[in-house]
Amino acid sequence: MTPIITAFECSPDRGKGLARDMRVRWALEEVGQPYDVRLLSFETMKQPEHLALHPFGQIPTYEEGDLALFESGAIVLHLAERHPGLLPQDGHARARAIAWMFAALNTVEPPIFDHALVRILDSDKPWFAPRLLALEDSIRNRLGQLSHHLGSADWLDGAFSAGDLLMVTVLLRLKGSELLEEYPNLAAYLARAEARPAYQRAFDAQQAVFIAASGSGQSA
């Protein structure tokens, strides 16, 4: 049975590959699993039918037969465990790759995501400037630690894994920023991941949704 994922009908990232269905699309492309996409409006995401799949009314979700999952990290882990290519065969290496998946979402992503939200939602607040500086300090701390670990390696722990996939989707929010460019090996790491054919296919598929929505006037 072909799995079905959900995605934004009109993504707020404007086709930049930042919406979290990108993680799932990329994982599916890496393992060569065909999939279908059900596009949702923000209104539809809050309806009972979707809330039965995702109790927080977000995307993505994943449905395959009688299995329904939510949370992008959980979906990527499920795919990595079911298909070869995203987790090593060696037990210790496999455990380390999963640790990097958790590190990406729990340790590196929070200040980066908060930084993006503060810039969008709180620029008129009196505490905007100090909050932004505090978040940038936190981001630099994490990026410095990540950069030190990566060193001159191509990937975080040997071959490309689901840990790299999630870490790259987190770092994409900093693409082109001075924060990321301070760490050339991380900028190169990001570019290396974006050059993967599976990433390019996933990005093109997500961007096509935005282009179609723009053409129909839904992005206005």
Backbone as JSON, one array per atom type, in Angstrom:
{
  "sequence": "MTPIITAFECSPDRGKGLARDMRVRWALEEVGQPYDVRLLSFETMKQPEHLALHPFGQIPTYEEGDLALFESGAIVLHLAERHPGLLPQDGHARARAIAWMFAALNTVEPPIFDHALVRILDSDKPWFAPRLLALEDSIRNRLGQLSHHLGSADWLDGAFSAGDLLMVTVLLRLKGSELLEEYPNLAAYLARAEARPAYQRAFDAQQAVFIAASGSGQSA",
  "N": [[0.84, -1.19, 0.0], [0.58, 2.19, -0.88], [2.04, 4.74, 1.0], [0.54, 7.64, 2.57], [1.13, 11.03, 3.0], [0.65, 14.13, 4.78], [0.57, 17.61, 3.92], [1.15, 21.18, 3.77], [-1.31, 23.0, 2.06], [-0.86, 25.53, 1.18], [2.08, 26.61, 1.81], [3.62, 28.35, 4.53], [6.33, 28.77, 4.29], [6.89, 29.48, 1.75], [7.79, 27.8, -0.32], [10.45, 27.14, 0.28], [11.46, 24.82, 1.31], [11.32, 24.42, 4.05], [9.13, 23.64, 5.57], [7.84, 21.0, 7.59], [7.04, 18.65, 6.39], [8.93, 18.27, 4.5], [11.03, 16.83, 5.61], [9.99, 14.26, 5.77], [9.3, 13.72, 3.11], [11.89, 13.75, 2.0], [13.12, 11.6, 3.34], [11.54, 9.48, 2.38], [12.2, 9.63, -0.33], [14.93, 9.02, -0.18], [14.91, 6.33, 0.55], [13.6, 5.23, -1.55], [10.81, 4.92, -1.65], [7.66, 5.13, -3.01], [5.06, 7.61, -2.65], [2.0, 9.21, -1.67], [0.45, 12.45, -1.47], [-1.57, 14.35, 0.64], [-2.98, 17.41, 0.54], [-3.48, 20.11, 2.77], [-5.51, 22.76, 4.0], [-5.13, 25.49, 6.35], [-7.43, 25.7, 7.82], [-8.63, 23.18, 7.46], [-6.83, 21.61, 8.82], [-7.53, 21.88, 11.45], [-9.81, 20.49, 11.79], [-11.96, 17.77, 12.93], [-11.4, 15.33, 11.55], [-8.71, 15.52, 10.72], [-7.51, 16.05, 13.18], [-7.82, 13.63, 14.41], [-5.75, 12.23, 13.35], [-3.52, 13.8, 13.89], [-3.1, 15.07, 16.9], [-2.45, 17.68, 17.57], [-3.07, 19.24, 15.46], [-1.36, 19.73, 13.22], [1.09, 19.48, 10.53], [3.6, 17.16, 9.36], [1.53, 14.24, 8.69], [1.44, 10.64, 8.63], [0.25, 7.93, 6.88], [-0.26, 4.51, 6.51], [-1.82, 1.78, 5.49], [-3.36, 0.47, 8.3], [-1.87, 1.95, 10.01], [-1.16, 5.02, 11.53], [0.75, 7.89, 11.88], [2.17, 10.72, 13.6], [4.28, 13.65, 13.95], [7.29, 14.61, 12.66], [9.9, 13.62, 13.17], [9.41, 11.12, 14.36], [8.15, 9.84, 12.24], [10.21, 9.78, 10.31], [12.04, 8.15, 11.68], [10.55, 5.77, 11.8], [10.44, 5.13, 9.04], [13.17, 4.82, 8.54], [13.75, 2.59, 10.06], [12.33, 0.64, 8.78], [13.19, 0.5, 6.16], [16.15, -0.04, 4.22], [19.09, 2.06, 4.24], [18.98, 4.47, 5.7], [19.73, 4.04, 8.3], [22.54, 2.62, 9.95], [23.75, -0.79, 9.67], [25.3, -1.95, 11.68], [24.96, -2.36, 15.16], [25.84, -0.53, 17.21], [26.56, 1.74, 15.71], [24.11, 2.27, 14.6], [22.61, 2.98, 16.86], [23.96, 5.32, 17.53], [23.35, 6.92, 15.31], [20.6, 7.27, 15.69], [20.72, 8.67, 18.06], [21.76, 11.08, 17.1], [19.58, 11.91, 15.61], [17.76, 12.58, 17.65], [19.29, 14.59, 18.85], [19.34, 16.55, 16.87], [16.65, 17.45, 16.8], [16.0, 18.01, 19.46], [18.1, 19.37, 20.72], [19.58, 21.06, 18.96], [17.67, 22.28, 17.25], [15.68, 23.86, 18.83], [16.61, 26.63, 19.7], [17.11, 27.7, 17.16], [14.67, 27.56, 15.8], [13.1, 29.13, 17.51], [14.39, 31.56, 17.16], [13.72, 32.16, 14.51], [10.94, 32.46, 14.79], [10.73, 34.61, 16.61], [11.79, 36.71, 15.1], [9.85, 36.94, 13.14], [7.4, 37.31, 14.5], [7.71, 39.02, 16.72], [9.01, 41.45, 16.35], [8.21, 43.99, 16.97], [8.19, 44.22, 19.66], [9.23, 45.44, 22.9], [11.28, 43.99, 24.05], [12.54, 42.74, 21.99], [15.17, 43.06, 20.75], [17.16, 42.32, 22.82], [16.28, 39.69, 23.29], [16.64, 38.5, 20.8], [19.42, 38.64, 20.55], [20.19, 36.98, 22.67], [19.21, 34.52, 21.8], [20.75, 34.21, 19.49], [23.28, 33.94, 20.62], [22.92, 31.48, 21.89], [22.46, 29.85, 19.67], [24.93, 30.08, 18.35], [26.55, 28.82, 20.21], [25.63, 26.16, 20.06], [26.09, 25.62, 17.33], [28.86, 25.91, 17.23], [29.69, 23.74, 18.81], [28.66, 21.64, 17.27], [30.04, 22.04, 14.87], [32.65, 21.54, 15.74], [32.48, 18.82, 16.34], [31.85, 17.73, 13.8], [34.07, 18.45, 12.23], [36.32, 17.75, 9.65], [34.86, 15.86, 8.4], [32.47, 14.27, 6.19], [29.91, 13.54, 7.02], [27.91, 13.16, 10.04], [28.49, 10.81, 11.5], [30.21, 8.69, 10.18], [28.75, 7.11, 7.42], [26.14, 8.8, 5.53], [23.08, 9.37, 7.26], [19.84, 8.98, 8.89], [20.16, 10.7, 11.0], [21.77, 12.75, 9.95], [20.0, 13.65, 7.99], [17.85, 14.8, 9.48], [19.3, 16.71, 10.94], [20.25, 18.4, 8.93], [17.83, 19.45, 7.92], [17.13, 21.01, 10.06], [19.23, 22.9, 10.13], [18.76, 24.21, 7.76], [17.14, 26.42, 8.16], [18.91, 28.39, 8.74], [20.26, 28.87, 6.47], [22.39, 30.69, 4.34], [22.7, 32.69, 6.19], [24.57, 34.91, 8.38], [25.13, 33.66, 10.75], [25.35, 30.88, 10.17], [27.37, 30.96, 8.24], [29.6, 31.57, 9.69], [30.67, 29.2, 10.33], [32.31, 27.42, 8.32], [32.56, 24.65, 7.71], [30.09, 23.64, 8.42], [28.39, 25.01, 6.69], [29.29, 23.89, 4.31], [28.61, 21.26, 4.78], [25.82, 21.43, 4.77], [25.41, 22.2, 2.08], [26.4, 19.93, 0.82], [24.53, 18.0, 1.55], [22.23, 19.07, 0.34], [22.85, 18.62, -2.27], [22.33, 16.0, -2.72], [20.62, 13.63, -4.72], [18.13, 12.62, -3.81], [17.32, 14.54, -1.96], [16.99, 16.73, -3.66], [14.87, 15.87, -5.28], [12.82, 15.73, -3.37], [12.7, 18.41, -2.53], [11.98, 19.69, -4.91], [9.44, 18.59, -5.27], [8.04, 19.58, -3.05], [8.29, 22.34, -3.51], [6.88, 22.58, -5.87], [4.25, 22.44, -5.03], [3.89, 24.89, -3.77], [4.28, 26.62, -5.94], [2.14, 25.91, -7.55], [0.02, 26.68, -5.87], [0.5, 29.41, -5.76], [0.01, 30.12, -8.37], [-2.71, 29.73, -8.45], [-3.6, 31.69, -6.86], [-3.74, 31.25, -4.12], [-1.67, 31.84, -2.38], [-1.73, 34.45, -1.71]],
  "CA": [[0.0, 0.0, 0.0], [1.35, 3.43, -0.96], [1.76, 5.62, 2.14], [0.03, 8.99, 2.32], [1.56, 12.04, 3.96], [-0.05, 15.41, 4.65], [1.42, 18.78, 3.77], [0.42, 22.44, 3.62], [-1.86, 23.39, 0.76], [-0.13, 26.77, 0.85], [3.05, 26.62, 2.89], [4.14, 29.66, 4.93], [7.76, 28.93, 3.96], [6.94, 29.96, 0.37], [8.52, 26.88, -1.18], [11.89, 27.11, 0.59], [11.85, 23.53, 1.85], [11.43, 24.48, 5.51], [8.0, 22.97, 6.2], [8.37, 19.74, 8.12], [6.81, 17.52, 5.49], [10.16, 18.09, 3.73], [11.81, 15.75, 6.23], [9.39, 12.98, 5.42], [9.49, 13.56, 1.67], [13.29, 13.43, 1.75], [13.36, 10.23, 3.8], [10.89, 8.58, 1.42], [13.0, 9.63, -1.55], [16.21, 8.34, 0.09], [14.71, 4.87, 0.6], [12.95, 4.8, -2.78], [9.42, 4.54, -1.38], [6.66, 6.03, -3.57], [4.11, 8.09, -1.66], [1.0, 10.19, -2.09], [0.37, 13.61, -0.57], [-2.87, 15.01, 0.81], [-2.72, 18.81, 0.89], [-4.46, 20.61, 3.73], [-5.56, 24.17, 4.35], [-5.01, 25.7, 7.8], [-8.75, 25.42, 8.39], [-8.83, 21.73, 7.47], [-5.94, 21.02, 9.82], [-8.16, 21.98, 12.78], [-11.06, 19.74, 11.78], [-11.87, 16.48, 13.63], [-10.8, 14.27, 10.74], [-7.25, 15.62, 10.8], [-7.1, 15.94, 14.58], [-7.76, 12.21, 14.74], [-4.42, 11.79, 12.93], [-2.52, 14.65, 14.56], [-3.87, 15.73, 17.97], [-2.1, 19.09, 17.69], [-3.54, 19.93, 14.27], [-0.23, 20.18, 12.41], [1.57, 18.54, 9.52], [2.97, 16.14, 8.52], [1.12, 12.94, 9.22], [1.84, 9.52, 7.76], [-0.71, 6.83, 6.94], [0.03, 3.34, 5.69], [-2.72, 0.76, 5.98], [-4.01, 0.87, 9.54], [-0.91, 2.72, 10.81], [-1.16, 6.47, 11.38], [1.78, 8.51, 12.72], [2.42, 12.15, 13.51], [5.63, 14.09, 14.33], [8.2, 14.31, 11.56], [11.0, 12.79, 13.62], [8.91, 9.75, 14.55], [7.89, 9.27, 10.92], [11.51, 9.47, 9.71], [12.58, 6.98, 12.37], [9.79, 4.6, 11.33], [10.89, 4.8, 7.7], [14.56, 4.37, 8.61], [13.77, 1.25, 10.63], [11.65, -0.29, 7.87], [13.84, 0.47, 4.86], [17.6, 0.16, 4.28], [19.65, 3.28, 3.67], [19.0, 5.62, 6.59], [20.34, 3.64, 9.56], [23.57, 1.61, 9.74], [23.46, -2.15, 10.1], [25.98, -2.17, 12.96], [24.09, -1.94, 16.25], [26.33, 0.67, 17.88], [26.45, 2.86, 14.77], [22.68, 2.54, 14.47], [22.22, 3.71, 18.06], [24.52, 6.68, 17.44], [22.57, 7.67, 14.31], [19.34, 7.64, 16.33], [21.05, 9.74, 19.01], [21.87, 12.32, 16.33], [18.22, 12.33, 15.28], [17.23, 13.27, 18.82], [20.07, 15.81, 19.06], [18.91, 17.56, 15.9], [15.33, 17.99, 17.11], [15.86, 18.41, 20.87], [19.2, 20.2, 21.2], [19.99, 22.09, 17.99], [16.55, 23.0, 16.64], [14.88, 24.83, 19.6], [16.96, 28.04, 19.58], [17.02, 28.12, 15.76], [13.25, 27.77, 15.5], [12.66, 30.3, 18.29], [14.98, 32.74, 16.5], [12.89, 32.46, 13.34], [9.64, 32.94, 15.24], [10.88, 35.94, 17.21], [11.99, 37.68, 14.02], [8.6, 37.11, 12.4], [6.24, 37.67, 15.32], [7.94, 39.88, 17.88], [9.94, 42.54, 16.04], [7.7, 45.26, 17.52], [8.16, 44.14, 21.12], [10.36, 46.17, 23.51], [12.35, 43.06, 24.42], [12.95, 42.03, 20.78], [16.62, 43.07, 20.52], [17.9, 41.44, 23.73], [15.88, 38.29, 23.09], [17.28, 38.02, 19.58], [20.84, 38.45, 20.85], [20.32, 35.8, 23.53], [19.01, 33.34, 20.95], [21.91, 34.07, 18.61], [24.36, 33.38, 21.43], [22.61, 30.07, 22.08], [22.67, 29.19, 18.39], [26.38, 30.01, 18.12], [27.08, 27.8, 21.09], [25.31, 24.84, 19.5], [26.78, 25.46, 16.05], [30.27, 25.7, 17.52], [29.85, 22.36, 19.25], [28.4, 20.77, 16.12], [31.16, 22.22, 13.95], [33.81, 20.84, 16.32], [32.27, 17.38, 16.17], [31.9, 17.36, 12.39], [35.43, 18.6, 11.73], [36.45, 17.69, 8.19], [34.09, 14.71, 7.91], [31.33, 14.57, 5.33], [28.66, 13.34, 7.75], [28.07, 13.22, 11.49], [29.03, 9.58, 12.07], [30.41, 7.75, 9.08], [27.92, 7.32, 6.23], [24.91, 9.59, 5.67], [22.04, 8.64, 7.99], [18.68, 9.77, 9.29], [20.65, 11.77, 11.86], [22.15, 13.86, 9.06], [18.79, 14.16, 7.33], [17.15, 15.71, 10.38], [20.16, 17.84, 11.29], [20.28, 19.32, 7.79], [16.56, 20.18, 7.84], [17.19, 22.04, 11.11], [20.18, 23.95, 9.73], [18.26, 24.93, 6.59], [16.58, 27.7, 8.58], [20.01, 29.36, 8.84], [20.95, 28.92, 5.18], [22.71, 32.02, 3.86], [22.82, 33.66, 7.28], [25.9, 35.09, 8.95], [25.31, 32.67, 11.81], [25.86, 29.62, 9.61], [28.6, 31.19, 7.49], [30.71, 31.6, 10.64], [31.17, 27.83, 10.46], [32.38, 26.96, 6.93], [32.34, 23.21, 7.54], [28.65, 23.39, 8.5], [27.82, 25.48, 5.42], [29.62, 22.88, 3.31], [27.79, 20.09, 5.15], [24.47, 21.72, 4.27], [25.45, 22.15, 0.62], [26.61, 18.53, 0.44], [23.24, 17.32, 1.69], [21.31, 19.59, -0.66], [23.25, 18.09, -3.58], [21.88, 14.61, -2.86], [19.46, 13.55, -5.62], [16.88, 12.42, -3.07], [16.93, 15.85, -1.42], [16.53, 17.57, -4.76], [13.54, 15.42, -5.67], [11.88, 16.13, -2.32], [12.57, 19.86, -2.57], [11.21, 20.05, -6.12], [8.04, 18.2, -5.06], [7.42, 20.52, -2.12], [8.23, 23.64, -4.15], [5.82, 22.53, -6.89], [2.97, 22.72, -4.37], [3.8, 26.34, -3.58], [4.13, 27.26, -7.25], [0.74, 25.69, -7.97], [-0.83, 27.52, -5.03], [0.72, 30.8, -6.18], [-0.67, 30.3, -9.64], [-4.15, 29.76, -8.25], [-3.91, 32.81, -6.0], [-3.89, 30.85, -2.72], [-0.57, 32.35, -1.56], [-1.93, 35.86, -1.41]],
  "C": [[0.88, 1.25, 0.0], [1.02, 4.33, 0.24], [1.28, 7.0, 1.7], [0.57, 9.91, 3.41], [0.7, 13.29, 3.76], [0.96, 16.54, 4.6], [0.54, 20.02, 3.64], [-0.08, 22.6, 2.2], [-1.15, 24.65, 0.25], [0.85, 27.03, 1.99], [3.53, 28.03, 3.24], [5.62, 29.85, 4.62], [7.98, 29.36, 2.51], [7.86, 29.11, -0.51], [10.0, 26.77, -0.93], [12.35, 25.78, 1.17], [11.97, 23.49, 3.35], [10.27, 23.8, 6.22], [8.38, 21.53, 6.51], [7.96, 18.51, 7.33], [8.04, 17.25, 4.63], [10.99, 16.95, 4.29], [11.3, 14.39, 5.79], [9.54, 12.71, 3.93], [10.91, 13.1, 1.37], [13.59, 11.99, 2.17], [12.75, 9.21, 2.83], [11.67, 8.49, 0.12], [14.31, 8.87, -1.35], [16.03, 6.82, 0.05], [13.97, 4.34, -0.62], [11.52, 4.33, -2.61], [8.46, 5.54, -2.04], [5.65, 6.44, -2.49], [3.12, 9.04, -2.32], [0.95, 11.3, -1.05], [-1.06, 14.13, -0.55], [-2.6, 16.41, 1.34], [-3.85, 19.36, 1.75], [-4.37, 22.13, 3.87], [-5.4, 24.29, 5.87], [-6.35, 25.4, 8.48], [-8.98, 23.92, 8.51], [-7.99, 21.06, 8.54], [-6.54, 21.04, 11.22], [-9.48, 21.22, 12.86], [-10.88, 18.36, 12.42], [-11.18, 15.38, 12.84], [-9.28, 14.31, 10.82], [-6.76, 15.5, 12.23], [-7.06, 14.49, 15.05], [-6.41, 11.61, 14.35], [-3.32, 12.52, 13.67], [-3.23, 15.46, 15.64], [-3.57, 17.21, 18.14], [-2.43, 19.89, 16.43], [-2.43, 20.5, 13.41], [0.04, 19.19, 11.28], [3.04, 18.28, 9.82], [2.34, 15.02, 9.36], [1.51, 11.89, 8.19], [0.82, 8.41, 7.97], [-0.28, 5.72, 5.99], [-0.79, 2.18, 6.23], [-3.42, 1.25, 7.23], [-3.06, 1.59, 10.5], [-1.03, 4.2, 10.5], [-0.15, 7.05, 12.37], [1.75, 10.01, 12.56], [3.8, 12.42, 14.11], [6.64, 13.63, 13.28], [9.35, 13.4, 11.98], [10.59, 11.34, 13.8], [8.66, 9.08, 13.21], [9.2, 8.89, 10.24], [12.13, 8.25, 10.37], [11.86, 5.7, 11.92], [10.27, 4.17, 9.94], [12.3, 4.23, 7.72], [14.66, 2.95, 9.16], [13.17, 0.21, 9.69], [12.36, -0.47, 6.54], [15.35, 0.65, 5.02], [17.99, 1.53, 3.72], [19.75, 4.46, 4.6], [19.53, 5.31, 7.99], [21.38, 2.56, 9.28], [23.11, 0.23, 10.21], [24.09, -2.46, 11.46], [25.15, -1.58, 14.11], [24.54, -0.66, 16.94], [26.21, 1.9, 16.99], [24.98, 3.26, 14.59], [22.18, 3.35, 15.67], [22.74, 5.14, 18.02], [23.75, 7.52, 16.43], [21.24, 8.12, 14.91], [19.58, 8.74, 17.36], [21.17, 11.08, 18.29], [20.51, 12.82, 15.86], [17.61, 13.12, 16.44], [17.97, 14.58, 19.06], [19.62, 16.92, 18.11], [17.63, 18.25, 16.35], [15.24, 18.55, 18.53], [16.92, 19.39, 21.34], [19.52, 21.35, 20.25], [18.8, 22.91, 17.49], [15.89, 24.07, 17.52], [15.33, 26.28, 19.49], [16.86, 28.56, 18.14], [15.58, 28.42, 15.39], [12.72, 28.99, 16.25], [13.18, 31.59, 17.66], [14.14, 33.15, 15.3], [11.55, 33.03, 13.76], [9.72, 34.35, 15.81], [11.03, 37.01, 16.13], [10.7, 37.96, 13.26], [7.51, 37.75, 13.25], [6.47, 38.78, 16.33], [8.84, 41.09, 17.61], [9.49, 43.88, 16.61], [7.7, 45.28, 19.05], [9.37, 44.87, 21.71], [11.54, 45.27, 23.86], [12.91, 42.32, 23.2], [14.47, 41.93, 20.66], [17.38, 42.18, 21.5], [17.54, 39.97, 23.59], [16.56, 37.71, 21.87], [18.76, 37.74, 19.83], [21.07, 37.21, 21.7], [20.17, 34.52, 22.71], [20.2, 33.13, 20.02], [23.11, 33.53, 19.37], [24.16, 31.88, 21.64], [22.85, 29.28, 20.8], [24.17, 29.03, 18.12], [27.02, 28.94, 19.0], [26.85, 26.41, 20.51], [26.05, 24.6, 18.18], [28.27, 25.22, 16.26], [30.55, 24.27, 17.96], [29.66, 21.38, 18.1], [29.55, 20.84, 15.13], [32.4, 21.47, 14.44], [33.67, 19.34, 16.12], [32.44, 16.97, 14.71], [33.32, 17.42, 11.85], [35.48, 18.61, 10.22], [35.67, 16.52, 7.59], [32.95, 15.16, 7.01], [30.03, 14.54, 6.12], [28.94, 13.18, 9.23], [28.72, 11.99, 12.09], [29.17, 8.54, 10.97], [29.54, 8.09, 7.9], [26.72, 8.2, 6.56], [23.84, 8.74, 6.33], [20.86, 9.55, 8.26], [19.07, 10.88, 10.26], [21.07, 12.99, 11.05], [20.92, 14.48, 8.42], [18.07, 15.16, 8.23], [18.0, 16.91, 10.74], [20.18, 18.87, 10.16], [18.97, 20.11, 7.7], [16.45, 21.24, 8.94], [18.06, 23.21, 10.67], [19.69, 24.76, 8.54], [17.66, 26.28, 6.95], [17.65, 28.79, 8.68], [20.73, 29.53, 7.51], [21.15, 30.36, 4.71], [22.89, 33.07, 4.93], [24.27, 33.78, 7.75], [26.17, 34.05, 10.03], [25.9, 31.37, 11.27], [27.21, 29.83, 8.93], [29.81, 31.33, 8.4], [31.36, 30.24, 10.79], [31.22, 27.2, 9.07], [32.13, 25.46, 6.75], [30.86, 22.85, 7.65], [27.94, 23.88, 7.23], [28.08, 24.47, 4.31], [28.82, 21.59, 3.53], [26.37, 20.25, 4.61], [24.44, 21.6, 2.75], [25.6, 20.71, 0.12], [25.3, 17.75, 0.51], [22.25, 17.77, 0.63], [21.62, 19.05, -2.05], [22.8, 16.64, -3.78], [20.65, 14.55, -3.76], [18.14, 13.38, -4.89], [16.4, 13.73, -2.46], [16.35, 16.71, -2.52], [15.13, 17.17, -5.22], [12.49, 15.86, -4.65], [11.64, 17.64, -2.35], [11.71, 20.28, -3.76], [9.72, 19.72, -5.92], [7.35, 19.18, -4.11], [7.27, 21.9, -2.77], [7.11, 23.7, -5.19], [4.46, 22.83, -6.29], [2.81, 24.22, -4.19], [3.59, 27.05, -4.91], [2.7, 27.1, -7.75], [-0.22, 26.56, -7.18], [-0.7, 28.98, -5.42], [-0.02, 31.09, -7.47], [-2.17, 30.38, -9.51], [-4.59, 30.9, -7.34], [-4.03, 32.49, -4.53], [-2.8, 31.42, -1.83], [-0.76, 33.79, -1.14], [-2.45, 36.05, 0.01]]
}
